[in-house]
Amino acid sequence: MDALTHTLTYTGVRFAYPDRAGAAIDDVDLALSAGELVVLAGASGSGKSTLLRAANGLVPHATGGRFAGEVLVAGRSTRAHEPRRLTDVVGFVHQDPEAQFVVDHVESDIAFALENLGHDAASMRRRVEEVLDALAIAHLRDRDPATLSGGERQRVAIAGALAAAPGVLVLDEPTSQLDPQGADDVLAALARLNADLGTTVLLAEHRLDRAAPLADRALVMAAGRIVADGPPVEALADYDGAPVVLRLGRLLGWDPPPMTVKDARRYAVGLGPLGTPETRRATGAQGAPIVRAEHVRVQLGGRRVLHDIELTLHEGEVVALLGRNGAGKSTLLRALTGFANLAHGTIERHARVAYVPQDPNALFSAPTARAEVAATLRLLGRHEPERVEQWLNRLHLDAVAERHPRTLSGGERQRLAIAAVAVGGAEVLLLDEPTRGMDTPSRTALEHAVHEHAAAGGAVLLATHDVELAARVAHRVVVLGAGDVVADGDAATVLAGSLFAPQVLRVLPPLLTLADVEAALCMP
Amino acid sequence: MHALTAPEAASVTRSSSLDRARVALTYSLVVLIGVAAFGWPFVTSSQALPGAEHGGDAWLWAALLGAAVVGALVIEVHRGAMRGAHIAVLGVLSAMIGLLRLARLAGGGNAMWFVLILAAVAFGPRFGALLGLNAMAASAVITAGIGPWLPFQMLAAAALGALAGLVGHATRALSPRPRLVVLAAYGWVAAFVFGLLINLWSWPLIQDGGALSYAPGLGVATTLHRYWSFYVADSLAWDAAGALLNAACILALGAPMLAAFDRVAHRLAPVTVWE
């Protein structure tokens, strides 16, 4: 293959951030062919973002540091070209849909990049129309980005990055902050761009269940190096964040392994019935009620957000709260904490309640992660350094304990917020979207912490879009719809047959998780 | 006439000697305007008397200053010394400082200065000068304090911002606590310097023939002596309160604020080593 067919190449790239020991990416050789859709996987801190930022020269131009090797995009080296000189050949979309708008008008925001490149009005008009259509967001053209949903915002951001017609589009976890519907919309738009316009797409993702089936090729990074590169089925075979169905196929020896639920079902038909193991979901064994909401109604700005909520949390229980955006999940958590005025109804609390909001940035005030956790105890008038260390350790934050909270990655910030709130020892933990932006090891650490907390007699209520998480950790699942509880029962019953069903349940009902499948296989 | 065509302009990404010369010229212009605006009472002869008010010439000074600020920003951005992020930080800090000017002490002084000083220490003298100019302009809009005194206030704030940046450079090797003490001392001094400079705009206007008043053609030494006496009588106590406020604020809030500014400054000025 020659340079003409490659739109993006890395040759012997090594990069170290200033004031950080060790290289963030090391010895990276990579060539992307025109028209490829490549998904990049790897744990937090494995170098995914650094690799992506090197594509348009943000690394090292915007960060500083030591850079060796060369990145060529459309024949231009990032050594000689700053990011602003590359916007016409490579588009970049960030993780945070809130952080990439300049103008409070969708159409103008998309035109902004073109204006800066000196396009004339006529060609700007044409380009803006084209990208509005390509992303199917023409109906949003006169809106203010701040009023859009996360998925819509991300599609507007992608349109902005595409306006200058770059051949390469680089996206850093564009769906990690989105609900499943928004994530689906964004990924579908990317697949369409790739198929119709031939745009080369390089996409970093934690949640591979949806992205991997769309990709031509997958890369896995670990400790700054690319450790696997090939078709997704092969490259992701040994990756612990691989799609659930792929891991299921591996567990059951299906070959070639399935990438979608549809593929997996075909194998499952030939499989005899598996036993249903005794799981941890012992619904009868509930402890005493610890928080009880009765007839709770909450109005916000004249709009009734919660109608008539009945909900009880018991000691030793993990409850997942599901529901689409705007269903009232966050409001319910705030009401249970005491942060929302009740228009009607009562909330009894028999223990201390602690709440971690969706956007943890607002919580941080200390100069280091360790100090942040210690600050909670200090405010409670306690000095227990061993408790601080215990929570840092429990949520795998030891390595970043001395870093400034705002320099942490999204998943790390989320875990830090949970540690800083939970360290106070409240019996009831209310977590709003706790796994946003988290990779598999972090999520596993969180799941362990949640279980330990419940096993010690506490209760956890987590609002989440992640049904796989709900299937793994929850004893009970509550579904909210337009401010009402529309389902409340043990996890297997509520999740079964709904659109919320986790992938394992859709392939091998009534089993919910890979752990259930493993247990079933071990049965005689 | 030297004009860069578009492709040529696009190829200029790093500072050229021409740009450096332009930067030096622009900042020199600001310094020159400042020296002329504040220094003229000391060197005028008895014949050359400006009108009894600054009302006419102040707007010219303000326009010149505005042009110099815009020119400096354009050149700094063009030569790559300032990025969009710098401008954003400059704008946000200017607005914040402008608002803080509303927080006044009864005895004199206000809360804007310590923020200006700490920001200039972290971001450097040139940024400090621009921040002083901008913050004063912003605060004038916020406090509706626009008048012939505005260009003098802008210049004085720019001088103090630039000086704070130099003090920041000079004290960089110190450990945090002693450095904070030096900065607090600078904040203390800065209140008097600002008072000394800013009284100069109005002092020559009051020519009542008294022992403390300005009269043209007295010579540098006598004029200086009269002005000092006027300052001590009229403004010293007021500025002393401001000086204490500055020093107290820097000592109390300097460490966390400087840490936050330094973190941003660090990110705004990346150093890349190509291997």
Boltz contact constraints between the chains, C-beta under 6 A:
constraints:
  - contact:
      token1: [A, 60]
      token2: [B, 272]
      max_distance: 6.0
  - contact:
      token1: [A, 63]
      token2: [B, 270]
      max_distance: 6.0
  - contact:
      token1: [A, 64]
      token2: [B, 270]
      max_distance: 6.0
  - contact:
      token1: [A, 64]
      token2: [B, 271]
      max_distance: 6.0
  - contact:
      token1: [A, 64]
      token2: [B, 272]
      max_distance: 6.0
  - contact:
      token1: [A, 66]
      token2: [B, 273]
      max_distance: 6.0
  - contact:
      token1: [A, 66]
      token2: [B, 275]
      max_distance: 6.0
  - contact:
      token1: [A, 67]
      token2: [B, 274]
      max_distance: 6.0
  - contact:
      token1: [A, 68]
      token2: [B, 275]
      max_distance: 6.0
  - contact:
      token1: [A, 82]
      token2: [B, 13]
      max_distance: 6.0
